[in-house]
Structures are given as structure tokens and as C-alpha cells.
Amino acid sequence: MVKKSMKNILVTGAAGQIGTELVMALRQKFGNDNVLATGRKTKPTKQVLNSGPFEFVNINDKESVEKLIKKYDIDTIYNMAAILSAVGEDRPGLCWNVNMNGLINILDLAVQNDLTRVFVPSSIAAFGPETPKNNTPQETILKPTTMYGVTKVSGELISDYYFQKFGLDIRGMRYPGIISNETLPGGGTTDYAVEIFYEAIKNKKYECFVNKDTVLPMMYMPDCIKATLDLMDAEISSLKHHSDFNVTAMSFSVEELADEIKKHIPEFRCTYKPDFRQKIADSWPRSIDDSAARKEWNWKPEYNLAKMTEDMIQVLGKKHEKGKL
Ligand code: AKB
């Protein structure tokens, strides 16, 4: 099947942590007017609102999404709308509905409207307690114990099914915890690795909801955006995998992160009060083998713990000085 060349992009979840920065990166790359940002009910940042088109739409409302695909002549979708792990445990039905029924709407619309490409994010949440915890292989046991994880494994499987059955070019990766300074994450388990910076800058202290020994794979937002754009640009002939690439940039315990922050803010103190999210964190890998991504589309992160911490503190410090935190 010969596909049209890339014209217009639709991003769902554009008010979210990754969506906010992805929209801006895509607008820079493909032109402001060619990237339609959409969200369910939260307004995106002023930057997103003022730099190009924005529409409210719910991915569970298939007809409304289709109207936008036609109105803006969309041929590529980044489906970033999702309910994350912690909220997903509170509202498992909503999590399934958005992450799976919403995804199936997007995939069906992509097939029916002959779209060129779809990005479907997965997560380290696809793994579970029976998965090897260290250097988790690309091919391994996928038996998550959270609803979010169940939707992520199902999302990978249905994406690969649509690829085989309908020839739809779907790509995706298992995001680790993403650390950023534009839009706060909402409702995830790895949120502590972002909150800790905001609290360190504002209040010089943070009470963490997982214990100090908790180690999870993480990535700084510039690497996350680079990985996402690079995978979507890769030659399809070089890809053996499609929607389930392991990717990572660093792994650290909360105590190691707190110590790194103390190098910049010596007064900073971190205390620990684990809640239900500890169990979720304990069910995920500590580190990831991302050699398939490195081999198939040249994935290579730029930020490690020290470089990411320095940049986070600099960016958030400036925002704080301007009263914008
Ligand atoms: C979460 O913590 O739920 C997310 C994720 C790892 O997918 N950040």
C-alpha cells in the first residue's frame, strides 16, 4: 500500500506532561499550523494554545475525533491521552475505557481514514512482579498487576495486531518514568521523581511516597522527545519491533536522587512515607535493556542523573525566581 507523505499531525493528551512538550517539538519540526493539539478537559499551556490549533475532544467519542481528522486533513496521530498507574488503581474502569477503548477508536479511525502512522506509547508498567527486575530484556514475561499495566500490554498487542492485519504503521515504546519541568505529571507512580525537584526548589524538603531504596528506570524529557521523534522517523525496513521498544536513560534510587539534589541545594532534606504506590513501584523493573531500540533506530540518551539534575535545578530555579513555580 502506498501511503501519502506526512501532512498534518494530531496529538491527543496535549495538556499532559509529555503531550505539552511533544506538541511544541512537533510544531518546531513540521510547522505550527500542521500540528493539532487536543485535550479532553484540561486547557494546555499558553505556549501550546498560542502557537497553533487546539481543540477539546474525548478519544472515547469516535465521531468527534473523526470530524477533526477530516477537518484538519490529519495523517499522523500521537495518542498521548492516558490514565496513569496510580489513578488507574483508583478508577480501573475509567483506565480501561480511556487507554483501551479510546486507543481502539484511534486505531480504527486510522485504518478507516488511511492514515500514514500512529504513535502509541507503552510503559515499564507493562512488566510485572514475575519479570526479571535488572536489565529487563526486550522479550520477557508481561504479567502486570496494575490496570494501567494491563492496558499497556493489551495496547502493545492490539497495535501489533493492527500492523499485521491492516498494515497500519504503528510505533511505540515502553516509556520509563519521565522527568520534566514544563507540565507536572498527574496520577503516575514515578511522579515523585518530578515532585522532588519542585519541592526542593520551593521548600527545601520533600516527603516521598515510596521508600528511599526504590529504584526505577527514568528519562529526562529532552531524551523522551528525541526518542519519540526518532522512532517515528525510522525507516520501517529497519524495525523488527513496532510498538513495544524498551527504552531507558538512567536508573537510581530515591536516596541517590536526593543526594544528587543536595549537591546543588545542601539544605535539602527528603523524608519517606510510602503509600499504595510503593507496591506499584515494587512490581516494576529496576533497570531496562534497551539494546533493540539502540540497534533498530539508533536510540542513545544524552542525559544521566547528574546532567539531568543540574538542568532541572537550573530551569526550575529560574522559574521560581520569576514567581512561576
Ligand atoms: C506512571 O508512573 O504511571 C507512568 C509510567 C511509568 O508509565 N509515569
py3Dmol code that shows the C-alpha trace and the ligand (Angstrom):
import py3Dmol

protein = """\
ATOM      1  CA  MET A   1       0.000   0.000   0.000  1.00  0.00           C
ATOM      2  CA  VAL A   2       1.486   3.401  -0.981  1.00  0.00           C
ATOM      3  CA  LYS A   3       0.887   5.940   1.755  1.00  0.00           C
ATOM      4  CA  LYS A   4       0.548   9.725   1.473  1.00  0.00           C
ATOM      5  CA  SER A   5       3.539  11.743   2.667  1.00  0.00           C
ATOM      6  CA  MET A   6       3.245  13.319   6.128  1.00  0.00           C
ATOM      7  CA  LYS A   7       0.983  16.363   6.214  1.00  0.00           C
ATOM      8  CA  ASN A   8      -0.873  17.071   9.403  1.00  0.00           C
ATOM      9  CA  ILE A   9      -0.442  15.677  12.894  1.00  0.00           C
ATOM     10  CA  LEU A  10      -2.986  15.242  15.686  1.00  0.00           C
ATOM     11  CA  VAL A  11      -1.735  14.900  19.268  1.00  0.00           C
ATOM     12  CA  THR A  12      -4.159  13.651  21.930  1.00  0.00           C
ATOM     13  CA  GLY A  13      -3.398  14.357  25.606  1.00  0.00           C
ATOM     14  CA  ALA A  14      -1.744  17.640  24.617  1.00  0.00           C
ATOM     15  CA  ALA A  15      -2.239  19.152  28.071  1.00  0.00           C
ATOM     16  CA  GLY A  16      -0.380  16.265  29.711  1.00  0.00           C
ATOM     17  CA  GLN A  17       3.234  16.006  30.862  1.00  0.00           C
ATOM     18  CA  ILE A  18       4.615  14.571  27.608  1.00  0.00           C
ATOM     19  CA  GLY A  19       1.928  15.948  25.271  1.00  0.00           C
ATOM     20  CA  THR A  20       2.746  19.570  26.191  1.00  0.00           C
ATOM     21  CA  GLU A  21       6.379  19.294  25.137  1.00  0.00           C
ATOM     22  CA  LEU A  22       5.760  16.914  22.258  1.00  0.00           C
ATOM     23  CA  VAL A  23       3.349  19.369  20.595  1.00  0.00           C
ATOM     24  CA  MET A  24       5.952  22.149  20.775  1.00  0.00           C
ATOM     25  CA  ALA A  25       8.696  19.898  19.375  1.00  0.00           C
ATOM     26  CA  LEU A  26       6.446  18.706  16.535  1.00  0.00           C
ATOM     27  CA  ARG A  27       5.393  22.285  15.728  1.00  0.00           C
ATOM     28  CA  GLN A  28       9.019  23.300  15.548  1.00  0.00           C
ATOM     29  CA  LYS A  29       9.768  20.407  13.224  1.00  0.00           C
ATOM     30  CA  PHE A  30       6.686  20.398  10.986  1.00  0.00           C
ATOM     31  CA  GLY A  31       5.248  23.925  11.327  1.00  0.00           C
ATOM     32  CA  ASN A  32       2.819  25.364  13.882  1.00  0.00           C
ATOM     33  CA  ASP A  33      -0.300  25.029  11.746  1.00  0.00           C
ATOM     34  CA  ASN A  34       0.417  21.388  10.914  1.00  0.00           C
ATOM     35  CA  VAL A  35       0.141  20.128  14.488  1.00  0.00           C
ATOM     36  CA  LEU A  36      -3.319  19.978  16.047  1.00  0.00           C
ATOM     37  CA  ALA A  37      -3.161  19.748  19.855  1.00  0.00           C
ATOM     38  CA  THR A  38      -6.189  18.162  21.525  1.00  0.00           C
ATOM     39  CA  GLY A  39      -7.219  17.526  25.111  1.00  0.00           C
ATOM     40  CA  ARG A  40     -10.224  16.098  26.933  1.00  0.00           C
ATOM     41  CA  LYS A  41     -10.929  18.789  29.508  1.00  0.00           C
ATOM     42  CA  THR A  42      -7.725  20.444  30.761  1.00  0.00           C
ATOM     43  CA  LYS A  43      -6.561  23.547  28.916  1.00  0.00           C
ATOM     44  CA  PRO A  44      -3.000  23.178  27.609  1.00  0.00           C
ATOM     45  CA  THR A  45      -0.191  25.650  28.384  1.00  0.00           C
ATOM     46  CA  LYS A  46      -0.363  29.161  26.925  1.00  0.00           C
ATOM     47  CA  GLN A  47       2.541  28.258  24.665  1.00  0.00           C
ATOM     48  CA  VAL A  48       0.582  25.342  23.160  1.00  0.00           C
ATOM     49  CA  LEU A  49      -2.623  27.427  22.930  1.00  0.00           C
ATOM     50  CA  ASN A  50      -0.961  30.412  21.297  1.00  0.00           C
ATOM     51  CA  SER A  51       1.342  28.645  18.865  1.00  0.00           C
ATOM     52  CA  GLY A  52      -1.122  26.593  16.814  1.00  0.00           C
ATOM     53  CA  PRO A  53      -4.530  24.923  16.645  1.00  0.00           C
ATOM     54  CA  PHE A  54      -6.129  23.377  19.746  1.00  0.00           C
ATOM     55  CA  GLU A  55      -9.454  21.531  20.101  1.00  0.00           C
ATOM     56  CA  PHE A  56     -11.151  19.811  23.014  1.00  0.00           C
ATOM     57  CA  VAL A  57     -12.008  16.202  22.160  1.00  0.00           C
ATOM     58  CA  ASN A  58     -12.509  12.962  24.061  1.00  0.00           C
ATOM     59  CA  ILE A  59     -10.908   9.911  22.395  1.00  0.00           C
ATOM     60  CA  ASN A  60     -13.869   7.864  23.617  1.00  0.00           C
ATOM     61  CA  ASP A  61     -16.069   9.987  21.327  1.00  0.00           C
ATOM     62  CA  LYS A  62     -15.092   8.428  17.998  1.00  0.00           C
ATOM     63  CA  GLU A  63     -17.338  10.631  15.841  1.00  0.00           C
ATOM     64  CA  SER A  64     -15.841  13.849  17.203  1.00  0.00           C
ATOM     65  CA  VAL A  65     -12.288  12.582  16.681  1.00  0.00           C
ATOM     66  CA  GLU A  66     -13.175  11.640  13.100  1.00  0.00           C
ATOM     67  CA  LYS A  67     -14.550  15.134  12.435  1.00  0.00           C
ATOM     68  CA  LEU A  68     -11.177  16.581  13.489  1.00  0.00           C
ATOM     69  CA  ILE A  69      -9.248  14.100  11.314  1.00  0.00           C
ATOM     70  CA  LYS A  70     -11.273  15.277   8.315  1.00  0.00           C
ATOM     71  CA  LYS A  71     -11.338  18.988   9.239  1.00  0.00           C
ATOM     72  CA  TYR A  72      -7.545  19.179   9.644  1.00  0.00           C
ATOM     73  CA  ASP A  73      -6.682  16.556   6.989  1.00  0.00           C
ATOM     74  CA  ILE A  74      -4.759  14.547   9.587  1.00  0.00           C
ATOM     75  CA  ASP A  75      -2.465  11.741   8.508  1.00  0.00           C
ATOM     76  CA  THR A  76      -0.448  11.041  11.680  1.00  0.00           C
ATOM     77  CA  ILE A  77      -1.626  10.653  15.292  1.00  0.00           C
ATOM     78  CA  TYR A  78       0.358  10.669  18.526  1.00  0.00           C
ATOM     79  CA  ASN A  79      -2.074   9.146  21.023  1.00  0.00           C
ATOM     80  CA  MET A  80      -0.732  10.537  24.302  1.00  0.00           C
ATOM     81  CA  ALA A  81      -4.081  10.581  26.157  1.00  0.00           C
ATOM     82  CA  ALA A  82      -3.971   8.107  29.055  1.00  0.00           C
ATOM     83  CA  ILE A  83      -4.915   7.401  32.650  1.00  0.00           C
ATOM     84  CA  LEU A  84      -1.685   6.614  34.521  1.00  0.00           C
ATOM     85  CA  SER A  85      -0.874   3.929  37.081  1.00  0.00           C
ATOM     86  CA  ALA A  86      -1.925   5.473  40.406  1.00  0.00           C
ATOM     87  CA  VAL A  87      -5.235   6.942  39.197  1.00  0.00           C
ATOM     88  CA  GLY A  88      -5.778   3.699  37.280  1.00  0.00           C
ATOM     89  CA  GLU A  89      -5.805   1.752  40.557  1.00  0.00           C
ATOM     90  CA  ASP A  90      -8.425   4.110  41.955  1.00  0.00           C
ATOM     91  CA  ARG A  91     -10.550   4.051  38.794  1.00  0.00           C
ATOM     92  CA  PRO A  92      -9.759   0.837  36.879  1.00  0.00           C
ATOM     93  CA  GLY A  93     -12.893   1.071  34.703  1.00  0.00           C
ATOM     94  CA  LEU A  94     -12.001   4.581  33.541  1.00  0.00           C
ATOM     95  CA  CYS A  95      -8.405   3.452  32.948  1.00  0.00           C
ATOM     96  CA  TRP A  96      -9.538   0.601  30.656  1.00  0.00           C
ATOM     97  CA  ASN A  97     -12.058   2.825  28.880  1.00  0.00           C
ATOM     98  CA  VAL A  98      -9.592   5.612  28.038  1.00  0.00           C
ATOM     99  CA  ASN A  99      -6.463   3.525  27.491  1.00  0.00           C
ATOM    100  CA  MET A 100      -8.072   0.672  25.537  1.00  0.00           C
ATOM    101  CA  ASN A 101     -11.466   1.682  24.138  1.00  0.00           C
ATOM    102  CA  GLY A 102     -10.038   5.125  23.344  1.00  0.00           C
ATOM    103  CA  LEU A 103      -6.996   3.535  21.692  1.00  0.00           C
ATOM    104  CA  ILE A 104      -9.143   1.192  19.587  1.00  0.00           C
ATOM    105  CA  ASN A 105     -11.147   4.227  18.386  1.00  0.00           C
ATOM    106  CA  ILE A 106      -7.903   5.894  17.315  1.00  0.00           C
ATOM    107  CA  LEU A 107      -6.621   2.758  15.553  1.00  0.00           C
ATOM    108  CA  ASP A 108      -9.944   2.118  13.769  1.00  0.00           C
ATOM    109  CA  LEU A 109     -10.103   5.736  12.627  1.00  0.00           C
ATOM    110  CA  ALA A 110      -6.503   5.493  11.423  1.00  0.00           C
ATOM    111  CA  VAL A 111      -7.374   2.441   9.303  1.00  0.00           C
ATOM    112  CA  GLN A 112     -10.689   3.863   8.040  1.00  0.00           C
ATOM    113  CA  ASN A 113      -9.126   7.213   7.086  1.00  0.00           C
ATOM    114  CA  ASP A 114      -5.975   5.665   5.614  1.00  0.00           C
ATOM    115  CA  LEU A 115      -3.593   7.475   7.978  1.00  0.00           C
ATOM    116  CA  THR A 116       0.163   7.149   7.474  1.00  0.00           C
ATOM    117  CA  ARG A 117       1.395   6.489  11.002  1.00  0.00           C
ATOM    118  CA  VAL A 118       0.274   6.293  14.646  1.00  0.00           C
ATOM    119  CA  PHE A 119       2.349   6.603  17.825  1.00  0.00           C
ATOM    120  CA  VAL A 120       1.057   4.531  20.753  1.00  0.00           C
ATOM    121  CA  PRO A 121       3.063   4.886  23.987  1.00  0.00           C
ATOM    122  CA  SER A 122       3.593   1.893  26.236  1.00  0.00           C
ATOM    123  CA  SER A 123       5.323   1.914  29.634  1.00  0.00           C
ATOM    124  CA  ILE A 124       7.538  -0.012  32.029  1.00  0.00           C
ATOM    125  CA  ALA A 125       4.151  -0.727  33.647  1.00  0.00           C
ATOM    126  CA  ALA A 126       3.750  -3.475  31.018  1.00  0.00           C
ATOM    127  CA  PHE A 127       6.107  -5.526  33.217  1.00  0.00           C
ATOM    128  CA  GLY A 128       5.106  -7.182  36.465  1.00  0.00           C
ATOM    129  CA  PRO A 129       6.489  -8.839  39.595  1.00  0.00           C
ATOM    130  CA  GLU A 130       7.477 -12.001  37.682  1.00  0.00           C
ATOM    131  CA  THR A 131       9.551 -10.064  35.121  1.00  0.00           C
ATOM    132  CA  PRO A 132      13.342 -10.079  35.707  1.00  0.00           C
ATOM    133  CA  LYS A 133      13.999  -6.846  37.614  1.00  0.00           C
ATOM    134  CA  ASN A 134      17.503  -5.966  36.453  1.00  0.00           C
ATOM    135  CA  ASN A 135      18.375  -5.202  32.847  1.00  0.00           C
ATOM    136  CA  THR A 136      14.864  -6.364  31.909  1.00  0.00           C
ATOM    137  CA  PRO A 137      15.051  -7.967  28.443  1.00  0.00           C
ATOM    138  CA  GLN A 138      13.080  -6.805  25.420  1.00  0.00           C
ATOM    139  CA  GLU A 139      11.293 -10.153  25.199  1.00  0.00           C
ATOM    140  CA  THR A 140      10.169 -11.217  28.654  1.00  0.00           C
ATOM    141  CA  ILE A 141       7.237 -12.014  30.948  1.00  0.00           C
ATOM    142  CA  LEU A 142       4.441  -9.413  30.620  1.00  0.00           C
ATOM    143  CA  LYS A 143       2.115 -10.064  33.557  1.00  0.00           C
ATOM    144  CA  PRO A 144       1.432  -6.669  35.162  1.00  0.00           C
ATOM    145  CA  THR A 145      -0.582  -6.364  38.361  1.00  0.00           C
ATOM    146  CA  THR A 146      -1.998  -2.859  37.759  1.00  0.00           C
ATOM    147  CA  MET A 147      -4.908  -1.944  35.465  1.00  0.00           C
ATOM    148  CA  TYR A 148      -2.637   0.614  33.790  1.00  0.00           C
ATOM    149  CA  GLY A 149      -0.130  -2.175  33.074  1.00  0.00           C
ATOM    150  CA  VAL A 150      -2.893  -4.448  31.751  1.00  0.00           C
ATOM    151  CA  THR A 151      -3.913  -1.699  29.299  1.00  0.00           C
ATOM    152  CA  LYS A 152      -0.294  -1.174  28.263  1.00  0.00           C
ATOM    153  CA  VAL A 153       0.311  -4.861  27.420  1.00  0.00           C
ATOM    154  CA  SER A 154      -3.066  -5.007  25.656  1.00  0.00           C
ATOM    155  CA  GLY A 155      -2.206  -1.789  23.813  1.00  0.00           C
ATOM    156  CA  GLU A 156       1.073  -3.279  22.565  1.00  0.00           C
ATOM    157  CA  LEU A 157      -0.678  -6.459  21.425  1.00  0.00           C
ATOM    158  CA  ILE A 158      -3.554  -4.702  19.669  1.00  0.00           C
ATOM    159  CA  SER A 159      -1.111  -2.317  17.963  1.00  0.00           C
ATOM    160  CA  ASP A 160       0.949  -5.197  16.616  1.00  0.00           C
ATOM    161  CA  TYR A 161      -2.297  -6.900  15.544  1.00  0.00           C
ATOM    162  CA  TYR A 162      -3.428  -3.811  13.571  1.00  0.00           C
ATOM    163  CA  PHE A 163       0.013  -3.672  11.974  1.00  0.00           C
ATOM    164  CA  GLN A 164      -0.226  -7.276  10.764  1.00  0.00           C
ATOM    165  CA  LYS A 165      -3.921  -7.293   9.933  1.00  0.00           C
ATOM    166  CA  PHE A 166      -4.405  -3.840   8.371  1.00  0.00           C
ATOM    167  CA  GLY A 167      -0.865  -2.734   7.503  1.00  0.00           C
ATOM    168  CA  LEU A 168      -1.208   0.289   9.823  1.00  0.00           C
ATOM    169  CA  ASP A 169       2.241   1.668  10.672  1.00  0.00           C
ATOM    170  CA  ILE A 170       2.032   1.867  14.484  1.00  0.00           C
ATOM    171  CA  ARG A 171       5.082   2.606  16.612  1.00  0.00           C
ATOM    172  CA  GLY A 172       5.589   2.803  20.333  1.00  0.00           C
ATOM    173  CA  MET A 173       7.980   2.398  23.214  1.00  0.00           C
ATOM    174  CA  ARG A 174       7.855   1.463  26.874  1.00  0.00           C
ATOM    175  CA  TYR A 175       8.462   4.830  28.495  1.00  0.00           C
ATOM    176  CA  PRO A 176      10.229   4.745  31.854  1.00  0.00           C
ATOM    177  CA  GLY A 177       9.434   7.479  34.418  1.00  0.00           C
ATOM    178  CA  ILE A 178       9.747  10.826  32.620  1.00  0.00           C
ATOM    179  CA  ILE A 179      11.283  13.800  34.458  1.00  0.00           C
ATOM    180  CA  SER A 180      10.376  17.272  33.217  1.00  0.00           C
ATOM    181  CA  ASN A 181       9.886  20.909  34.148  1.00  0.00           C
ATOM    182  CA  GLU A 182       7.055  22.249  31.927  1.00  0.00           C
ATOM    183  CA  THR A 183       3.890  20.399  32.957  1.00  0.00           C
ATOM    184  CA  LEU A 184       3.642  18.264  36.083  1.00  0.00           C
ATOM    185  CA  PRO A 185       2.770  14.600  35.570  1.00  0.00           C
ATOM    186  CA  GLY A 186      -0.570  13.579  37.003  1.00  0.00           C
ATOM    187  CA  GLY A 187      -1.580  10.309  38.596  1.00  0.00           C
ATOM    188  CA  GLY A 188       1.532   8.224  37.976  1.00  0.00           C
ATOM    189  CA  THR A 189       3.844   6.286  40.293  1.00  0.00           C
ATOM    190  CA  THR A 190       7.084   7.821  39.014  1.00  0.00           C
ATOM    191  CA  ASP A 191       5.706  11.329  39.752  1.00  0.00           C
ATOM    192  CA  TYR A 192       7.927  11.509  42.858  1.00  0.00           C
ATOM    193  CA  ALA A 193      10.998  11.935  40.644  1.00  0.00           C
ATOM    194  CA  VAL A 194       9.496  15.199  39.343  1.00  0.00           C
ATOM    195  CA  GLU A 195       7.792  16.439  42.544  1.00  0.00           C
ATOM    196  CA  ILE A 196      11.064  16.123  44.457  1.00  0.00           C
ATOM    197  CA  PHE A 197      12.650  18.860  42.308  1.00  0.00           C
ATOM    198  CA  TYR A 198       9.731  21.284  42.644  1.00  0.00           C
ATOM    199  CA  GLU A 199       9.670  20.798  46.429  1.00  0.00           C
ATOM    200  CA  ALA A 200      13.468  21.024  46.730  1.00  0.00           C
ATOM    201  CA  ILE A 201      13.438  24.389  44.950  1.00  0.00           C
ATOM    202  CA  LYS A 202      10.354  25.779  46.703  1.00  0.00           C
ATOM    203  CA  ASN A 203      10.586  24.358  50.244  1.00  0.00           C
ATOM    204  CA  LYS A 204      13.979  22.611  50.565  1.00  0.00           C
ATOM    205  CA  LYS A 205      12.201  19.452  51.697  1.00  0.00           C
ATOM    206  CA  TYR A 206      10.128  16.614  50.240  1.00  0.00           C
ATOM    207  CA  GLU A 207       8.127  13.764  51.734  1.00  0.00           C
ATOM    208  CA  CYS A 208       8.416  10.911  49.244  1.00  0.00           C
ATOM    209  CA  PHE A 209       5.597   8.377  48.766  1.00  0.00           C
ATOM    210  CA  VAL A 210       7.977   5.479  48.043  1.00  0.00           C
ATOM    211  CA  ASN A 211      10.905   4.377  50.200  1.00  0.00           C
ATOM    212  CA  LYS A 212      14.474   5.535  49.750  1.00  0.00           C
ATOM    213  CA  ASP A 213      15.669   2.256  48.208  1.00  0.00           C
ATOM    214  CA  THR A 214      13.129   2.311  45.379  1.00  0.00           C
ATOM    215  CA  VAL A 215      14.973   2.115  42.055  1.00  0.00           C
ATOM    216  CA  LEU A 216      13.144   2.676  38.746  1.00  0.00           C
ATOM    217  CA  PRO A 217      14.211   3.376  35.157  1.00  0.00           C
ATOM    218  CA  MET A 218      13.913   7.074  34.264  1.00  0.00           C
ATOM    219  CA  MET A 219      14.483   9.517  31.419  1.00  0.00           C
ATOM    220  CA  TYR A 220      14.727  13.309  31.085  1.00  0.00           C
ATOM    221  CA  MET A 221      12.148  14.954  28.822  1.00  0.00           C
ATOM    222  CA  PRO A 222      14.584  16.091  26.072  1.00  0.00           C
ATOM    223  CA  ASP A 223      15.574  12.427  25.632  1.00  0.00           C
ATOM    224  CA  CYS A 224      11.920  11.341  25.723  1.00  0.00           C
ATOM    225  CA  ILE A 225      11.041  13.784  22.916  1.00  0.00           C
ATOM    226  CA  LYS A 226      14.112  12.767  20.916  1.00  0.00           C
ATOM    227  CA  ALA A 227      13.268   9.063  21.309  1.00  0.00           C
ATOM    228  CA  THR A 228       9.661   9.634  20.237  1.00  0.00           C
ATOM    229  CA  LEU A 229      10.552  11.684  17.148  1.00  0.00           C
ATOM    230  CA  ASP A 230      13.421   9.365  16.162  1.00  0.00           C
ATOM    231  CA  LEU A 231      11.291   6.228  16.359  1.00  0.00           C
ATOM    232  CA  MET A 232       8.590   7.889  14.245  1.00  0.00           C
ATOM    233  CA  ASP A 233      11.252   8.899  11.666  1.00  0.00           C
ATOM    234  CA  ALA A 234      12.921   5.487  11.474  1.00  0.00           C
ATOM    235  CA  GLU A 235      12.852   3.542   8.205  1.00  0.00           C
ATOM    236  CA  ILE A 236      10.216   0.888   8.617  1.00  0.00           C
ATOM    237  CA  SER A 237      12.510  -1.677   6.974  1.00  0.00           C
ATOM    238  CA  SER A 238      14.965  -1.348   9.890  1.00  0.00           C
ATOM    239  CA  LEU A 239      12.297  -2.085  12.532  1.00  0.00           C
ATOM    240  CA  LYS A 240      11.829  -5.653  13.764  1.00  0.00           C
ATOM    241  CA  HIS A 241       9.756  -4.432  16.698  1.00  0.00           C
ATOM    242  CA  HIS A 242       6.976  -1.873  16.378  1.00  0.00           C
ATOM    243  CA  SER A 243       5.011  -0.887  19.452  1.00  0.00           C
ATOM    244  CA  ASP A 244       6.975  -2.335  22.354  1.00  0.00           C
ATOM    245  CA  PHE A 245      10.540  -0.974  22.358  1.00  0.00           C
ATOM    246  CA  ASN A 246      12.289  -0.950  25.734  1.00  0.00           C
ATOM    247  CA  VAL A 247      13.924   2.466  26.262  1.00  0.00           C
ATOM    248  CA  THR A 248      15.765   3.927  29.222  1.00  0.00           C
ATOM    249  CA  ALA A 249      18.340   6.548  30.117  1.00  0.00           C
ATOM    250  CA  MET A 250      19.168   6.028  33.814  1.00  0.00           C
ATOM    251  CA  SER A 251      18.189   4.137  36.961  1.00  0.00           C
ATOM    252  CA  PHE A 252      18.597   5.473  40.502  1.00  0.00           C
ATOM    253  CA  SER A 253      17.190   5.069  43.986  1.00  0.00           C
ATOM    254  CA  VAL A 254      15.286   7.973  45.560  1.00  0.00           C
ATOM    255  CA  GLU A 255      18.143   8.352  48.041  1.00  0.00           C
ATOM    256  CA  GLU A 256      20.653   8.675  45.192  1.00  0.00           C
ATOM    257  CA  LEU A 257      18.417  11.300  43.576  1.00  0.00           C
ATOM    258  CA  ALA A 258      18.102  13.199  46.862  1.00  0.00           C
ATOM    259  CA  ASP A 259      21.905  13.108  47.295  1.00  0.00           C
ATOM    260  CA  GLU A 260      22.385  14.472  43.776  1.00  0.00           C
ATOM    261  CA  ILE A 261      19.957  17.324  44.511  1.00  0.00           C
ATOM    262  CA  LYS A 262      21.847  18.064  47.764  1.00  0.00           C
ATOM    263  CA  LYS A 263      24.982  18.761  45.698  1.00  0.00           C
ATOM    264  CA  HIS A 264      23.105  21.849  44.404  1.00  0.00           C
ATOM    265  CA  ILE A 265      20.841  22.563  47.416  1.00  0.00           C
ATOM    266  CA  PRO A 266      22.765  21.421  50.525  1.00  0.00           C
ATOM    267  CA  GLU A 267      19.866  22.224  52.911  1.00  0.00           C
ATOM    268  CA  PHE A 268      17.513  19.859  51.045  1.00  0.00           C
ATOM    269  CA  ARG A 269      16.002  17.073  53.188  1.00  0.00           C
ATOM    270  CA  CYS A 270      13.994  14.119  51.899  1.00  0.00           C
ATOM    271  CA  THR A 271      11.765  12.027  54.183  1.00  0.00           C
ATOM    272  CA  TYR A 272       9.856   8.893  53.293  1.00  0.00           C
ATOM    273  CA  LYS A 273       6.238   7.877  53.838  1.00  0.00           C
ATOM    274  CA  PRO A 274       5.406   5.021  51.454  1.00  0.00           C
ATOM    275  CA  ASP A 275       1.755   4.679  50.387  1.00  0.00           C
ATOM    276  CA  PHE A 276      -0.094   2.355  47.952  1.00  0.00           C
ATOM    277  CA  ARG A 277       2.231   3.443  45.161  1.00  0.00           C
ATOM    278  CA  GLN A 278       5.121   1.547  46.778  1.00  0.00           C
ATOM    279  CA  LYS A 279       3.513  -1.727  45.727  1.00  0.00           C
ATOM    280  CA  ILE A 280       3.177  -0.497  42.152  1.00  0.00           C
ATOM    281  CA  ALA A 281       6.815   0.640  42.070  1.00  0.00           C
ATOM    282  CA  ASP A 282       7.931  -2.702  43.528  1.00  0.00           C
ATOM    283  CA  SER A 283       6.191  -4.544  40.691  1.00  0.00           C
ATOM    284  CA  TRP A 284       8.259  -2.717  38.014  1.00  0.00           C
ATOM    285  CA  PRO A 285      11.842  -3.274  36.809  1.00  0.00           C
ATOM    286  CA  ARG A 286      14.829  -1.513  38.345  1.00  0.00           C
ATOM    287  CA  SER A 287      16.701  -1.227  35.045  1.00  0.00           C
ATOM    288  CA  ILE A 288      15.985  -1.951  31.396  1.00  0.00           C
ATOM    289  CA  ASP A 289      17.855  -3.488  28.459  1.00  0.00           C
ATOM    290  CA  ASP A 290      17.119  -1.184  25.517  1.00  0.00           C
ATOM    291  CA  SER A 291      19.566  -2.735  23.035  1.00  0.00           C
ATOM    292  CA  ALA A 292      16.807  -3.448  20.458  1.00  0.00           C
ATOM    293  CA  ALA A 293      15.990   0.286  20.300  1.00  0.00           C
ATOM    294  CA  ARG A 294      19.700   1.119  20.078  1.00  0.00           C
ATOM    295  CA  LYS A 295      20.165  -1.339  17.226  1.00  0.00           C
ATOM    296  CA  GLU A 296      16.976  -0.790  15.222  1.00  0.00           C
ATOM    297  CA  TRP A 297      16.693   3.030  15.316  1.00  0.00           C
ATOM    298  CA  ASN A 298      19.967   4.190  16.930  1.00  0.00           C
ATOM    299  CA  TRP A 299      18.491   5.156  20.290  1.00  0.00           C
ATOM    300  CA  LYS A 300      21.036   6.797  22.605  1.00  0.00           C
ATOM    301  CA  PRO A 301      20.165   9.013  25.582  1.00  0.00           C
ATOM    302  CA  GLU A 302      22.045  12.225  26.366  1.00  0.00           C
ATOM    303  CA  TYR A 303      21.114  12.777  29.999  1.00  0.00           C
ATOM    304  CA  ASN A 304      22.318  10.818  33.034  1.00  0.00           C
ATOM    305  CA  LEU A 305      21.405  11.520  36.660  1.00  0.00           C
ATOM    306  CA  ALA A 306      23.981  14.300  37.183  1.00  0.00           C
ATOM    307  CA  LYS A 307      23.284  16.135  33.915  1.00  0.00           C
ATOM    308  CA  MET A 308      19.506  15.876  34.295  1.00  0.00           C
ATOM    309  CA  THR A 309      19.609  17.102  37.929  1.00  0.00           C
ATOM    310  CA  GLU A 310      21.772  20.095  37.048  1.00  0.00           C
ATOM    311  CA  ASP A 311      19.423  21.116  34.228  1.00  0.00           C
ATOM    312  CA  MET A 312      16.219  20.573  36.260  1.00  0.00           C
ATOM    313  CA  ILE A 313      17.535  22.736  39.102  1.00  0.00           C
ATOM    314  CA  GLN A 314      18.670  25.469  36.765  1.00  0.00           C
ATOM    315  CA  VAL A 315      15.362  25.625  34.844  1.00  0.00           C
ATOM    316  CA  LEU A 316      13.114  25.343  37.920  1.00  0.00           C
ATOM    317  CA  GLY A 317      15.339  27.773  39.881  1.00  0.00           C
ATOM    318  CA  LYS A 318      14.813  30.442  37.202  1.00  0.00           C
ATOM    319  CA  LYS A 319      11.043  29.830  37.168  1.00  0.00           C
ATOM    320  CA  HIS A 320      10.970  30.134  40.960  1.00  0.00           C
ATOM    321  CA  GLU A 321      12.861  33.444  40.853  1.00  0.00           C
ATOM    322  CA  LYS A 322      10.231  34.770  38.444  1.00  0.00           C
ATOM    323  CA  GLY A 323       7.434  33.546  40.746  1.00  0.00           C
ATOM    324  CA  LYS A 324       6.328  30.982  38.149  1.00  0.00           C
ATOM    325  CA  LEU A 325       6.557  27.757  40.173  1.00  0.00           C
TER     326      LEU A 325
END
"""
ligand_1 = """\
8
AKB
C 3.404 6.066 35.795
O 4.141 6.172 36.786
O 2.267 5.609 35.839
C 3.955 6.496 34.454
C 4.622 5.371 33.735
C 5.883 4.817 34.225
O 4.125 4.921 32.742
N 4.864 7.572 34.621
"""
view = py3Dmol.view(width=600, height=400)
view.addModel(protein, "pdb")
view.setStyle({"model": 0}, {"cartoon": {"style": "trace"}})
view.addModel(ligand_1, "xyz")
view.setStyle({"model": 1}, {"stick": {}})
view.zoomTo()
view.show()
